[in-house]
Amino acid sequence: MISPLAQIHPDAKIGKDVTIDAFSVIYGDVEIGDGTHIMPQVTIFSGSRIGKQCQVFPGAVIGAVPQDLKFVGEETTVEIGDRTTIRECVTIHRGTKDRYKTKIGSDCLLMAYVHVAHDCTIGNHVILANAVQLAGHVTIDDYARLGGHSGVHQFIHIGAHTYVGAQILIRKDIPPYVKAARDPLSFIGVNSVGLTRSGYTKETIDQISAIYHILFVEKHPISRAVELIRTNLADSDVRKEILAFIENSKTGIIKRYSKNGDED
């Protein structure tokens, strides 16, 4: 049902069984997939693409131009997958000429007051708790969980199946399958509970633990740790993924927490 009190541009493409509640504003060049519910007082600007069976709660703003002084009006988009929930007062900005899109996958949950800046890429099944703030160009891989009030510096990469504590400043890349917390942000273990829930076998989790034991616990330089992992541990998909993440990191990865309160 579309409320007569909603304002919808005639060029907007609205799918089947879409609900748009009162006082929401839908601009032109917007696409909304079948079965999606747009609740009251939502603003969806041009360039927004929202998938099927999503829920967008009151006060959310999707597709506003980026807060980037280099933006000069280029045609860019926000793309949101299917079954994603956008809670109250979330803001998601369009891309710039860096990536030309801000992308959020399917089956994600963005809790109240989350901000997703320009050119961010968020995978599937990601949860961003209340008031997580993403700067521009951030990449978050599938099944990552970020605690409330965390702030992510621009260009940071957060790997798949990570669990990040609340009220954290994230200034380094977080490799996949780990837990990260404390101040400064540090490796505190493998996300074994999350991996078990996602169907990873004990053998795979044990190999992930062995990789990170070499990388973080044995205190080798990164280059030496990578060499030891390749030499001493069997090849596997998770080994390839972790090593590729480390080698492609542009900001450097987090370190292990030490008892004196500093990074090792």
Secondary structure in CASP SS format (residue, H / E / C, confidence):
PFRMAT SS
TARGET T0000
AUTHOR 0000-0000-0000
METHOD secondary structure of the structure
MODEL  1
M C 1.00
I E 1.00
S C 1.00
P C 1.00
L C 1.00
A C 1.00
Q E 1.00
I E 1.00
H C 1.00
P C 1.00
D C 1.00
A C 1.00
K E 1.00
I E 1.00
G C 1.00
K C 1.00
D C 1.00
V C 1.00
T E 1.00
I E 1.00
D C 1.00
A C 1.00
F C 1.00
S C 1.00
V E 1.00
I E 1.00
Y C 1.00
G C 1.00
D C 1.00
V C 1.00
E E 1.00
I E 1.00
G C 1.00
D C 1.00
G C 1.00
T C 1.00
H E 1.00
I E 1.00
M C 1.00
P C 1.00
Q C 1.00
V C 1.00
T E 1.00
I E 1.00
F C 1.00
S C 1.00
G C 1.00
S E 1.00
R E 1.00
I E 1.00
G C 1.00
K C 1.00
Q C 1.00
C C 1.00
Q E 1.00
V E 1.00
F C 1.00
P C 1.00
G C 1.00
A C 1.00
V E 1.00
I E 1.00
G E 1.00
A E 1.00
V C 1.00
P C 1.00
Q C 1.00
D C 1.00
L C 1.00
K C 1.00
F C 1.00
V C 1.00
G C 1.00
E C 1.00
E C 1.00
T C 1.00
T E 1.00
V E 1.00
E E 1.00
I E 1.00
G C 1.00
D C 1.00
R C 1.00
T C 1.00
T E 1.00
I E 1.00
R C 1.00
E C 1.00
C C 1.00
V C 1.00
T E 1.00
I E 1.00
H E 1.00
R C 1.00
G C 1.00
T C 1.00
K C 1.00
D C 1.00
R C 1.00
Y C 1.00
K E 1.00
T E 1.00
K E 1.00
I E 1.00
G C 1.00
S C 1.00
D C 1.00
C C 1.00
L E 1.00
L E 1.00
M C 1.00
A C 1.00
Y C 1.00
V C 1.00
H E 1.00
V E 1.00
A C 1.00
H C 1.00
D C 1.00
C C 1.00
T E 1.00
I E 1.00
G C 1.00
N C 1.00
H C 1.00
V C 1.00
I E 1.00
L E 1.00
A C 1.00
N C 1.00
A C 1.00
V C 1.00
Q E 1.00
L E 1.00
A C 1.00
G C 1.00
H C 1.00
V C 1.00
T E 1.00
I E 1.00
D C 1.00
D C 1.00
Y C 1.00
A C 1.00
R E 1.00
L E 1.00
G C 1.00
G C 1.00
H C 1.00
S C 1.00
G E 1.00
V E 1.00
H C 1.00
Q C 1.00
F C 1.00
I C 1.00
H E 1.00
I E 1.00
G C 1.00
A C 1.00
H C 1.00
T C 1.00
Y E 1.00
V E 1.00
G C 1.00
A C 1.00
Q C 1.00
I C 1.00
L E 1.00
I E 1.00
R C 1.00
K C 1.00
D E 1.00
I E 1.00
P C 1.00
P C 1.00
Y C 1.00
V E 1.00
K E 1.00
A E 1.00
A E 1.00
R C 1.00
D C 1.00
P C 1.00
L C 1.00
S E 1.00
F E 1.00
I E 1.00
G E 1.00
V E 1.00
N C 1.00
S H 1.00
V H 1.00
G H 1.00
L H 1.00
T H 1.00
R H 1.00
S C 1.00
G C 1.00
Y C 1.00
T C 1.00
K H 1.00
E H 1.00
T H 1.00
I H 1.00
D H 1.00
Q H 1.00
I H 1.00
S H 1.00
A H 1.00
I H 1.00
Y H 1.00
H H 1.00
I H 1.00
L H 1.00
F H 1.00
V H 1.00
E C 1.00
K C 1.00
H C 1.00
P C 1.00
I H 1.00
S H 1.00
R H 1.00
A H 1.00
V H 1.00
E H 1.00
L H 1.00
I H 1.00
R H 1.00
T H 1.00
N H 1.00
L C 1.00
A C 1.00
D C 1.00
S C 1.00
D H 1.00
V H 1.00
R H 1.00
K H 1.00
E H 1.00
I H 1.00
L H 1.00
A H 1.00
F H 1.00
I H 1.00
E H 1.00
N H 1.00
S C 1.00
K C 1.00
T C 1.00
G C 1.00
I E 1.00
I C 1.00
K E 1.00
R E 1.00
Y E 1.00
S C 1.00
K C 1.00
N C 1.00
G C 1.00
D C 1.00
E E 1.00
D C 1.00
END
